[in-house]
Amino acid sequence: MNVEDLDLAIVAALTADGRMSFTDLAARVGLSTSAVHQRVKRLEERGVIAGYTAKINYEALGLPLTAFIAIRPIDPAAPDDAPQRLSGLSEIESCHSVAGEDYYLLKVRVSGPAALEDLLAKVRSVAGVTHRTTIVLSTPYEGRAPLLRGDRVAGW
């Protein structure tokens, strides 16, 4: 593997398991533990690795319903400040600016249909938007390691 492929292999392994020890990571990519530690540190310094998070079981937290809410302003001439207006709603996991008819796509997690209905009312009133909502039935996968250079790296 060349230098860049080693870094990509490290990124792929840490995407799958951010708590992987340097020893296990070194074995995975075929380097010494100290070499892997140095590479991870450089990837962090360069901003390639921006942080580490826990994978959450939302059902166990009482938030089994995931939905996507596509929003657009009622008045297109109004200021484009929906993300700021909605930032206080903790049910919104992510907000993406998107191309197309809609302005933003929100990913939300709530306890059930009634909670989603309440959230939709808040979104409409707080941000002055119309919306289309898609409820997630199941999630076969998410948070996958990135596809790099047309092939999965390091056997992924």
Secondary structure, 3 states (H helix, E strand, C coil): CCHHHHHHHHHHHHHHCCCCCHHHHHHHHCCCHHHHHHHHHHHHHCCCCCCCCCCCCCCCCCCCEEEEEEEEECCCCCCCCHHHHHCCCCCEEEEEECCCCCCEEEEEEECCHHHHHHHHHHHHHHHCEEEEEEECCCCCCCCCCCCECCECHHHC
